[in-house]
Amino acid sequence: MIKVTLVKSASNETKTVKATVEALGLKKIGQSKTFEATPAVMGQIKKVGYLLRTEQVGE
C-alpha cells in the first residue's frame, strides 16, 4: 500500500497534470489517499510525483 499526499498545488499546471491529480482523488493540499501499488497507480504517481509526497504503509 502506498500513501500519497498532495503537497503542492496543481493550479498552474497543464490540463493533463490536473486531470491526473484529480484521478488520484486529491483536491486540496494536505489531502491523503492510500492505494494498492498497481502499475496504473504507480504511473500516475510518477507523472505528478513532484506535487506529491509518497510513503509505504502496511503491506
All heavy atoms as TSV, in Angstrom:
chain	resi	resn	atom	element	x	y	z
A	1	MET	N	N	0.846	-1.182	0.000
A	1	MET	CA	C	0.000	0.000	0.000
A	1	MET	C	C	0.888	1.240	0.000
A	1	MET	O	O	1.926	1.255	0.651
A	1	MET	CB	C	-0.888	0.022	1.236
A	1	MET	CG	C	-1.865	-1.140	1.358
A	1	MET	SD	S	-3.203	-1.080	0.204
A	1	MET	CE	C	-4.240	0.133	0.934
A	2	ILE	N	N	0.435	2.241	-0.723
A	2	ILE	CA	C	1.174	3.493	-0.824
A	2	ILE	C	C	0.260	4.639	-0.406
A	2	ILE	O	O	-0.865	4.742	-0.891
A	2	ILE	CB	C	1.684	3.717	-2.255
A	2	ILE	CG1	C	2.677	2.634	-2.606
A	2	ILE	CG2	C	2.283	5.103	-2.413
A	2	ILE	CD1	C	3.323	2.797	-3.933
A	3	LYS	N	N	0.742	5.460	0.505
A	3	LYS	CA	C	0.003	6.647	0.936
A	3	LYS	C	C	0.545	7.836	0.159
A	3	LYS	O	O	1.752	8.081	0.132
A	3	LYS	CB	C	0.181	6.871	2.436
A	3	LYS	CG	C	-0.590	8.052	2.960
A	3	LYS	CD	C	-0.428	8.183	4.461
A	3	LYS	CE	C	-1.151	9.399	4.980
A	3	LYS	NZ	N	-0.947	9.557	6.424
A	4	VAL	N	N	-0.354	8.576	-0.476
A	4	VAL	CA	C	0.007	9.703	-1.324
A	4	VAL	C	C	-0.626	10.959	-0.741
A	4	VAL	O	O	-1.822	10.974	-0.457
A	4	VAL	CB	C	-0.489	9.483	-2.768
A	4	VAL	CG1	C	-0.168	10.663	-3.638
A	4	VAL	CG2	C	0.093	8.217	-3.344
A	5	THR	N	N	0.169	12.005	-0.556
A	5	THR	CA	C	-0.305	13.271	-0.003
A	5	THR	C	C	0.028	14.386	-0.979
A	5	THR	O	O	1.159	14.488	-1.447
A	5	THR	CB	C	0.357	13.564	1.351
A	5	THR	OG1	O	0.138	12.464	2.226
A	5	THR	CG2	C	-0.204	14.832	1.977
A	6	LEU	N	N	-0.951	15.225	-1.289
A	6	LEU	CA	C	-0.734	16.380	-2.165
A	6	LEU	C	C	-0.037	17.473	-1.353
A	6	LEU	O	O	-0.554	17.914	-0.328
A	6	LEU	CB	C	-2.069	16.886	-2.710
A	6	LEU	CG	C	-2.011	17.980	-3.760
A	6	LEU	CD1	C	-1.310	17.473	-5.021
A	6	LEU	CD2	C	-3.403	18.467	-4.110
A	7	VAL	N	N	1.161	17.895	-1.796
A	7	VAL	CA	C	1.912	18.904	-1.046
A	7	VAL	C	C	2.080	20.212	-1.821
A	7	VAL	O	O	2.444	21.224	-1.230
A	7	VAL	CB	C	3.303	18.386	-0.607
A	7	VAL	CG1	C	3.160	17.279	0.404
A	7	VAL	CG2	C	4.117	17.939	-1.782
A	8	LYS	N	N	1.809	20.188	-3.129
A	8	LYS	CA	C	1.870	21.407	-3.935
A	8	LYS	C	C	0.611	21.504	-4.775
A	8	LYS	O	O	0.036	20.503	-5.178
A	8	LYS	CB	C	3.091	21.392	-4.857
A	8	LYS	CG	C	4.409	21.530	-4.153
A	8	LYS	CD	C	5.527	21.657	-5.158
A	8	LYS	CE	C	6.863	21.797	-4.467
A	8	LYS	NZ	N	7.955	21.875	-5.442
A	9	SER	N	N	0.222	22.708	-5.085
A	9	SER	CA	C	-0.981	22.944	-5.870
A	9	SER	C	C	-0.751	22.609	-7.347
A	9	SER	O	O	0.324	22.848	-7.891
A	9	SER	CB	C	-1.397	24.408	-5.748
A	9	SER	OG	O	-2.475	24.680	-6.611
A	10	ALA	N	N	-1.793	22.106	-7.988
A	10	ALA	CA	C	-1.737	21.803	-9.415
A	10	ALA	C	C	-2.402	22.908	-10.231
A	10	ALA	O	O	-2.609	22.745	-11.428
A	10	ALA	CB	C	-2.418	20.465	-9.688
A	11	SER	N	N	-2.706	24.030	-9.613
A	11	SER	CA	C	-3.475	25.080	-10.290
A	11	SER	C	C	-2.755	25.693	-11.485
A	11	SER	O	O	-3.404	26.085	-12.442
A	11	SER	CB	C	-3.861	26.172	-9.295
A	11	SER	OG	O	-2.708	26.815	-8.803
A	12	ASN	N	N	-1.436	25.770	-11.460
A	12	ASN	CA	C	-0.697	26.369	-12.574
A	12	ASN	C	C	-0.112	25.329	-13.515
A	12	ASN	O	O	0.763	25.639	-14.312
A	12	ASN	CB	C	0.427	27.272	-12.053
A	12	ASN	CG	C	-0.113	28.509	-11.369
A	12	ASN	OD1	O	-1.166	29.012	-11.730
A	12	ASN	ND2	N	0.591	28.979	-10.362
A	13	GLU	N	N	-0.592	24.103	-13.434
A	13	GLU	CA	C	-0.076	23.015	-14.261
A	13	GLU	C	C	-0.941	22.819	-15.499
A	13	GLU	O	O	-2.004	23.429	-15.633
A	13	GLU	CB	C	-0.027	21.720	-13.438
A	13	GLU	CG	C	0.843	21.804	-12.210
A	13	GLU	CD	C	2.310	22.022	-12.520
A	13	GLU	OE1	O	2.763	21.609	-13.599
A	13	GLU	OE2	O	3.006	22.591	-11.669
A	14	THR	N	N	-0.485	21.936	-16.388
A	14	THR	CA	C	-1.236	21.652	-17.613
A	14	THR	C	C	-2.505	20.863	-17.288
A	14	THR	O	O	-2.652	20.319	-16.195
A	14	THR	CB	C	-0.382	20.839	-18.602
A	14	THR	OG1	O	-0.069	19.588	-17.989
A	14	THR	CG2	C	0.892	21.576	-18.967
A	15	LYS	N	N	-3.392	20.782	-18.279
A	15	LYS	CA	C	-4.655	20.071	-18.083
A	15	LYS	C	C	-4.438	18.606	-17.749
A	15	LYS	O	O	-5.165	18.033	-16.934
A	15	LYS	CB	C	-5.515	20.168	-19.343
A	15	LYS	CG	C	-6.057	21.537	-19.605
A	15	LYS	CD	C	-6.903	21.541	-20.865
A	15	LYS	CE	C	-7.402	22.941	-21.164
A	15	LYS	NZ	N	-8.226	22.969	-22.381
A	16	THR	N	N	-3.434	17.991	-18.367
A	16	THR	CA	C	-3.207	16.562	-18.113
A	16	THR	C	C	-2.714	16.319	-16.691
A	16	THR	O	O	-3.093	15.326	-16.074
A	16	THR	CB	C	-2.217	15.968	-19.129
A	16	THR	OG1	O	-0.988	16.685	-19.075
A	16	THR	CG2	C	-2.781	16.028	-20.540
A	17	VAL	N	N	-1.901	17.221	-16.177
A	17	VAL	CA	C	-1.416	17.078	-14.799
A	17	VAL	C	C	-2.576	17.275	-13.829
A	17	VAL	O	O	-2.738	16.509	-12.873
A	17	VAL	CB	C	-0.271	18.070	-14.506
A	17	VAL	CG1	C	0.066	18.089	-13.027
A	17	VAL	CG2	C	0.946	17.719	-15.325
A	18	LYS	N	N	-3.404	18.272	-14.073
A	18	LYS	CA	C	-4.574	18.500	-13.224
A	18	LYS	C	C	-5.498	17.285	-13.240
A	18	LYS	O	O	-6.007	16.864	-12.199
A	18	LYS	CB	C	-5.352	19.724	-13.700
A	18	LYS	CG	C	-4.676	21.037	-13.416
A	18	LYS	CD	C	-5.532	22.182	-13.930
A	18	LYS	CE	C	-4.834	23.497	-13.801
A	18	LYS	NZ	N	-5.634	24.613	-14.317
A	19	ALA	N	N	-5.701	16.708	-14.426
A	19	ALA	CA	C	-6.574	15.540	-14.553
A	19	ALA	C	C	-6.000	14.339	-13.808
A	19	ALA	O	O	-6.752	13.565	-13.195
A	19	ALA	CB	C	-6.785	15.212	-16.022
A	20	THR	N	N	-4.692	14.178	-13.834
A	20	THR	CA	C	-4.053	13.065	-13.141
A	20	THR	C	C	-4.200	13.211	-11.629
A	20	THR	O	O	-4.518	12.248	-10.932
A	20	THR	CB	C	-2.571	12.953	-13.531
A	20	THR	OG1	O	-2.477	12.815	-14.949
A	20	THR	CG2	C	-1.912	11.767	-12.869
A	21	VAL	N	N	-3.994	14.411	-11.124
A	21	VAL	CA	C	-4.155	14.658	-9.679
A	21	VAL	C	C	-5.607	14.408	-9.279
A	21	VAL	O	O	-5.881	13.777	-8.250
A	21	VAL	CB	C	-3.712	16.089	-9.315
A	21	VAL	CG1	C	-4.084	16.433	-7.879
A	21	VAL	CG2	C	-2.218	16.257	-9.526
A	22	GLU	N	N	-6.544	14.853	-10.103
A	22	GLU	CA	C	-7.961	14.635	-9.823
A	22	GLU	C	C	-8.312	13.146	-9.878
A	22	GLU	O	O	-9.096	12.649	-9.076
A	22	GLU	CB	C	-8.820	15.410	-10.815
A	22	GLU	CG	C	-10.289	15.368	-10.494
A	22	GLU	CD	C	-11.126	16.236	-11.411
A	22	GLU	OE1	O	-10.636	17.280	-11.868
A	22	GLU	OE2	O	-12.273	15.853	-11.680
A	23	ALA	N	N	-7.711	12.424	-10.823
A	23	ALA	CA	C	-7.958	10.984	-10.938
A	23	ALA	C	C	-7.454	10.229	-9.704
A	23	ALA	O	O	-8.008	9.193	-9.349
A	23	ALA	CB	C	-7.291	10.436	-12.196
A	24	LEU	N	N	-6.422	10.750	-9.080
A	24	LEU	CA	C	-5.933	10.156	-7.831
A	24	LEU	C	C	-6.847	10.499	-6.661
A	24	LEU	O	O	-6.666	9.985	-5.564
A	24	LEU	CB	C	-4.508	10.634	-7.538
A	24	LEU	CG	C	-3.411	10.049	-8.422
A	24	LEU	CD1	C	-2.095	10.788	-8.203
A	24	LEU	CD2	C	-3.240	8.563	-8.170
A	25	GLY	N	N	-7.811	11.394	-6.874
A	25	GLY	CA	C	-8.761	11.745	-5.823
A	25	GLY	C	C	-8.267	12.811	-4.877
A	25	GLY	O	O	-8.784	12.946	-3.773
A	26	LEU	N	N	-7.263	13.584	-5.306
A	26	LEU	CA	C	-6.688	14.625	-4.448
A	26	LEU	C	C	-7.175	15.991	-4.908
A	26	LEU	O	O	-7.019	16.347	-6.075
A	26	LEU	CB	C	-5.164	14.552	-4.499
A	26	LEU	CG	C	-4.573	13.211	-4.068
A	26	LEU	CD1	C	-3.094	13.179	-4.351
A	26	LEU	CD2	C	-4.852	12.935	-2.616
A	27	LYS	N	N	-7.751	16.751	-3.988
A	27	LYS	CA	C	-8.300	18.057	-4.348
A	27	LYS	C	C	-7.636	19.210	-3.586
A	27	LYS	O	O	-7.453	20.283	-4.141
A	27	LYS	CB	C	-9.801	18.085	-4.084
A	27	LYS	CG	C	-10.563	17.121	-4.957
A	27	LYS	CD	C	-12.036	17.174	-4.679
A	27	LYS	CE	C	-12.759	16.170	-5.568
A	27	LYS	NZ	N	-14.189	16.185	-5.333
A	28	LYS	N	N	-7.293	18.986	-2.333
A	28	LYS	CA	C	-6.733	20.053	-1.505
A	28	LYS	C	C	-5.335	19.686	-1.042
A	28	LYS	O	O	-5.024	18.513	-0.850
A	28	LYS	CB	C	-7.605	20.282	-0.274
A	28	LYS	CG	C	-8.990	20.799	-0.585
A	28	LYS	CD	C	-9.753	21.030	0.692
A	28	LYS	CE	C	-11.130	21.600	0.390
A	28	LYS	NZ	N	-11.863	21.887	1.622
A	29	ILE	N	N	-4.510	20.702	-0.852
A	29	ILE	CA	C	-3.169	20.473	-0.318
A	29	ILE	C	C	-3.298	19.867	1.076
A	29	ILE	O	O	-4.101	20.305	1.888
A	29	ILE	CB	C	-2.375	21.797	-0.278
A	29	ILE	CG1	C	-2.126	22.291	-1.702
A	29	ILE	CG2	C	-1.064	21.624	0.463
A	29	ILE	CD1	C	-1.465	23.644	-1.778
A	30	GLY	N	N	-2.521	18.823	1.322
A	30	GLY	CA	C	-2.559	18.135	2.597
A	30	GLY	C	C	-3.473	16.923	2.602
A	30	GLY	O	O	-3.445	16.124	3.535
A	31	GLN	N	N	-4.280	16.762	1.564
A	31	GLN	CA	C	-5.184	15.613	1.484
A	31	GLN	C	C	-4.399	14.357	1.129
A	31	GLN	O	O	-3.498	14.400	0.303
A	31	GLN	CB	C	-6.261	15.880	0.439
A	31	GLN	CG	C	-7.333	14.822	0.379
A	31	GLN	CD	C	-8.423	15.152	-0.618
A	31	GLN	OE1	O	-8.282	16.062	-1.423
A	31	GLN	NE2	N	-9.501	14.398	-0.577
A	32	SER	N	N	-4.741	13.228	1.747
A	32	SER	CA	C	-4.035	11.971	1.525
A	32	SER	C	C	-4.993	10.882	1.077
A	32	SER	O	O	-6.165	10.891	1.443
A	32	SER	CB	C	-3.345	11.512	2.801
A	32	SER	OG	O	-2.375	12.434	3.198
A	33	LYS	N	N	-4.467	9.945	0.312
A	33	LYS	CA	C	-5.202	8.755	-0.114
A	33	LYS	C	C	-4.239	7.579	-0.060
A	33	LYS	O	O	-3.033	7.741	-0.199
A	33	LYS	CB	C	-5.714	8.886	-1.551
A	33	LYS	CG	C	-6.747	9.959	-1.764
A	33	LYS	CD	C	-8.106	9.467	-1.371
A	33	LYS	CE	C	-9.132	10.532	-1.694
A	33	LYS	NZ	N	-10.478	10.068	-1.603
A	34	THR	N	N	-4.792	6.395	0.121
A	34	THR	CA	C	-3.987	5.182	0.142
A	34	THR	C	C	-4.398	4.311	-1.035
A	34	THR	O	O	-5.589	4.133	-1.299
A	34	THR	CB	C	-4.202	4.415	1.466
A	34	THR	OG1	O	-3.905	5.303	2.545
A	34	THR	CG2	C	-3.293	3.222	1.551
A	35	PHE	N	N	-3.396	3.781	-1.758
A	35	PHE	CA	C	-3.639	2.987	-2.952
A	35	PHE	C	C	-2.843	1.697	-2.911
A	35	PHE	O	O	-1.795	1.624	-2.284
A	35	PHE	CB	C	-3.185	3.757	-4.215
A	35	PHE	CG	C	-3.900	5.049	-4.439
A	35	PHE	CD1	C	-3.319	6.250	-4.058
A	35	PHE	CD2	C	-5.139	5.076	-5.038
A	35	PHE	CE1	C	-3.962	7.449	-4.276
A	35	PHE	CE2	C	-5.798	6.276	-5.255
A	35	PHE	CZ	C	-5.206	7.465	-4.880
A	36	GLU	N	N	-3.350	0.679	-3.627
A	36	GLU	CA	C	-2.563	-0.517	-3.906
A	36	GLU	C	C	-1.495	-0.123	-4.923
A	36	GLU	O	O	-1.733	0.740	-5.766
A	36	GLU	CB	C	-3.449	-1.612	-4.511
A	36	GLU	CG	C	-4.447	-2.207	-3.545
A	36	GLU	CD	C	-3.801	-3.070	-2.478
A	36	GLU	OE1	O	-2.733	-3.649	-2.743
A	36	GLU	OE2	O	-4.370	-3.153	-1.384
A	37	ALA	N	N	-0.352	-0.752	-4.877
A	37	ALA	CA	C	0.766	-0.403	-5.761
A	37	ALA	C	C	0.625	-1.119	-7.107
A	37	ALA	O	O	1.436	-1.954	-7.476
A	37	ALA	CB	C	2.083	-0.744	-5.104
A	38	THR	N	N	-0.416	-0.773	-7.871
A	38	THR	CA	C	-0.614	-1.345	-9.197
A	38	THR	C	C	0.184	-0.539	-10.216
A	38	THR	O	O	0.517	0.631	-9.964
A	38	THR	CB	C	-2.101	-1.329	-9.589
A	38	THR	OG1	O	-2.544	0.031	-9.653
A	38	THR	CG2	C	-2.953	-2.098	-8.584
A	39	PRO	N	N	0.480	-1.113	-11.376
A	39	PRO	CA	C	1.227	-0.364	-12.403
A	39	PRO	C	C	0.530	0.925	-12.836
A	39	PRO	O	O	1.188	1.931	-13.077
A	39	PRO	CB	C	1.325	-1.356	-13.563
A	39	PRO	CG	C	1.250	-2.694	-12.921
A	39	PRO	CD	C	0.313	-2.524	-11.762
A	40	ALA	N	N	-0.799	0.911	-12.925
A	40	ALA	CA	C	-1.530	2.113	-13.333
A	40	ALA	C	C	-1.367	3.249	-12.314
A	40	ALA	O	O	-1.093	4.396	-12.687
A	40	ALA	CB	C	-3.005	1.787	-13.520
A	41	VAL	N	N	-1.522	2.926	-11.047
A	41	VAL	CA	C	-1.390	3.936	-9.988
A	41	VAL	C	C	0.051	4.425	-9.909
A	41	VAL	O	O	0.300	5.626	-9.756
A	41	VAL	CB	C	-1.867	3.365	-8.632
A	41	VAL	CG1	C	-1.521	4.309	-7.499
A	41	VAL	CG2	C	-3.358	3.105	-8.662
A	42	MET	N	N	1.008	3.515	-10.028
A	42	MET	CA	C	2.416	3.914	-9.961
A	42	MET	C	C	2.772	4.854	-11.116
A	42	MET	O	O	3.562	5.780	-10.947
A	42	MET	CB	C	3.321	2.681	-9.962
A	42	MET	CG	C	3.146	1.810	-8.723
A	42	MET	SD	S	3.303	2.692	-7.166
A	42	MET	CE	C	5.025	3.115	-7.203
A	43	GLY	N	N	2.187	4.626	-12.286
A	43	GLY	CA	C	2.419	5.519	-13.422
A	43	GLY	C	C	1.866	6.909	-13.173
A	43	GLY	O	O	2.499	7.909	-13.508
A	44	GLN	N	N	0.681	6.985	-12.577
A	44	GLN	CA	C	0.097	8.278	-12.242
A	44	GLN	C	C	0.955	9.015	-11.221
A	44	GLN	O	O	1.204	10.219	-11.345
A	44	GLN	CB	C	-1.317	8.104	-11.686
A	44	GLN	CG	C	-2.330	7.669	-12.717
A	44	GLN	CD	C	-3.687	7.425	-12.100
A	44	GLN	OE1	O	-3.798	6.949	-10.968
A	44	GLN	NE2	N	-4.723	7.725	-12.847
A	45	ILE	N	N	1.420	8.288	-10.209
A	45	ILE	CA	C	2.258	8.898	-9.175
A	45	ILE	C	C	3.569	9.387	-9.771
A	45	ILE	O	O	4.044	10.475	-9.445
A	45	ILE	CB	C	2.498	7.896	-8.024
A	45	ILE	CG1	C	1.191	7.649	-7.274
A	45	ILE	CG2	C	3.576	8.390	-7.079
A	45	ILE	CD1	C	1.248	6.526	-6.269
A	46	LYS	N	N	4.137	8.621	-10.690
A	46	LYS	CA	C	5.393	9.016	-11.322
A	46	LYS	C	C	5.217	10.292	-12.146
A	46	LYS	O	O	6.079	11.164	-12.162
A	46	LYS	CB	C	5.901	7.886	-12.212
A	46	LYS	CG	C	7.235	8.155	-12.837
A	46	LYS	CD	C	7.718	6.961	-13.635
A	46	LYS	CE	C	9.042	7.277	-14.295
A	46	LYS	NZ	N	9.510	6.132	-15.104
A	47	LYS	N	N	4.074	10.418	-12.818
A	47	LYS	CA	C	3.824	11.582	-13.671
A	47	LYS	C	C	3.733	12.880	-12.864
A	47	LYS	O	O	4.231	13.912	-13.308
A	47	LYS	CB	C	2.531	11.381	-14.468
A	47	LYS	CG	C	2.210	12.533	-15.380
A	47	LYS	CD	C	1.017	12.256	-16.251
A	47	LYS	CE	C	0.767	13.460	-17.161
A	47	LYS	NZ	N	-0.304	13.199	-18.110
A	48	VAL	N	N	3.099	12.833	-11.713
A	48	VAL	CA	C	2.892	14.047	-10.916
A	48	VAL	C	C	3.628	13.977	-9.580
A	48	VAL	O	O	3.267	14.659	-8.626
A	48	VAL	CB	C	1.388	14.334	-10.693
A	48	VAL	CG1	C	0.692	14.628	-11.996
A	48	VAL	CG2	C	0.718	13.184	-9.970
A	49	GLY	N	N	4.687	13.198	-9.518
A	49	GLY	CA	C	5.415	12.975	-8.278
A	49	GLY	C	C	5.984	14.230	-7.646
A	49	GLY	O	O	6.139	14.290	-6.434
A	50	TYR	N	N	6.262	15.237	-8.459
A	50	TYR	CA	C	6.819	16.488	-7.927
A	50	TYR	C	C	5.779	17.296	-7.151
A	50	TYR	O	O	6.129	18.254	-6.455
A	50	TYR	CB	C	7.418	17.337	-9.056
A	50	TYR	CG	C	6.438	17.735	-10.131
A	50	TYR	CD1	C	5.831	18.975	-10.107
A	50	TYR	CD2	C	6.136	16.869	-11.170
A	50	TYR	CE1	C	4.928	19.353	-11.089
A	50	TYR	CE2	C	5.257	17.224	-12.160
A	50	TYR	CZ	C	4.647	18.468	-12.116
A	50	TYR	OH	O	3.755	18.826	-13.092
A	51	LEU	N	N	4.513	16.909	-7.227
A	51	LEU	CA	C	3.456	17.567	-6.459
A	51	LEU	C	C	3.056	16.763	-5.221
A	51	LEU	O	O	2.270	17.233	-4.413
A	51	LEU	CB	C	2.204	17.745	-7.331
A	51	LEU	CG	C	2.343	18.574	-8.599
A	51	LEU	CD1	C	1.042	18.518	-9.388
A	51	LEU	CD2	C	2.708	20.003	-8.270
A	52	LEU	N	N	3.608	15.562	-5.101
A	52	LEU	CA	C	3.162	14.617	-4.078
A	52	LEU	C	C	4.262	14.241	-3.108
A	52	LEU	O	O	5.437	14.358	-3.420
A	52	LEU	CB	C	2.669	13.323	-4.741
A	52	LEU	CG	C	1.624	13.433	-5.830
A	52	LEU	CD1	C	1.416	12.066	-6.467
A	52	LEU	CD2	C	0.339	13.987	-5.300
A	53	ARG	N	N	3.835	13.727	-1.943
A	53	ARG	CA	C	4.727	13.047	-1.024
A	53	ARG	C	C	4.172	11.640	-0.896
A	53	ARG	O	O	2.983	11.454	-0.639
A	53	ARG	CB	C	4.745	13.734	0.349
A	53	ARG	CG	C	5.707	13.045	1.327
A	53	ARG	CD	C	5.811	13.744	2.674
A	53	ARG	NE	N	4.519	13.730	3.361
A	53	ARG	CZ	C	3.919	14.813	3.829
A	53	ARG	NH1	N	4.459	16.002	3.676
A	53	ARG	NH2	N	2.755	14.728	4.446
A	54	THR	N	N	5.020	10.664	-1.107
A	54	THR	CA	C	4.590	9.260	-1.035
A	54	THR	C	C	5.311	8.542	0.089
A	54	THR	O	O	6.445	8.876	0.419
A	54	THR	CB	C	4.849	8.513	-2.352
A	54	THR	OG1	O	6.248	8.535	-2.602
A	54	THR	CG2	C	4.121	9.155	-3.507
A	55	GLU	N	N	4.625	7.561	0.673
A	55	GLU	CA	C	5.237	6.741	1.701
A	55	GLU	C	C	4.610	5.345	1.670
A	55	GLU	O	O	3.440	5.196	1.340
A	55	GLU	CB	C	5.117	7.363	3.079
A	55	GLU	CG	C	3.710	7.710	3.501
A	55	GLU	CD	C	3.676	8.497	4.782
A	55	GLU	OE1	O	3.645	7.869	5.867
A	55	GLU	OE2	O	3.645	9.729	4.700
A	56	GLN	N	N	5.418	4.359	1.981
A	56	GLN	CA	C	4.983	2.964	2.014
A	56	GLN	C	C	4.283	2.719	3.348
A	56	GLN	O	O	4.826	3.042	4.404
A	56	GLN	CB	C	6.201	2.055	1.875
A	56	GLN	CG	C	5.883	0.642	1.566
A	56	GLN	CD	C	5.518	0.435	0.106
A	56	GLN	OE1	O	5.853	1.215	-0.750
A	56	GLN	NE2	N	4.826	-0.635	-0.154
A	57	VAL	N	N	3.077	2.155	3.310
A	57	VAL	CA	C	2.365	1.815	4.533
A	57	VAL	C	C	1.853	0.383	4.433
A	57	VAL	O	O	1.437	-0.066	3.373
A	57	VAL	CB	C	1.175	2.765	4.804
A	57	VAL	CG1	C	1.641	4.151	5.147
A	57	VAL	CG2	C	0.210	2.802	3.650
A	58	GLY	N	N	1.897	-0.324	5.513
A	58	GLY	CA	C	1.400	-1.702	5.538
A	58	GLY	C	C	2.093	-2.581	4.533
A	58	GLY	O	O	3.274	-2.439	4.240
A	59	GLU	N	N	1.326	-3.536	3.996
A	59	GLU	CA	C	1.891	-4.451	3.006
A	59	GLU	C	C	1.295	-4.229	1.656
A	59	GLU	O	O	0.223	-4.045	1.380
A	59	GLU	CB	C	1.639	-5.892	3.433
A	59	GLU	CG	C	2.497	-6.257	4.610
A	59	GLU	CD	C	2.378	-7.733	4.936
A	59	GLU	OE1	O	2.231	-8.543	4.016
A	59	GLU	OE2	O	2.444	-8.056	6.109
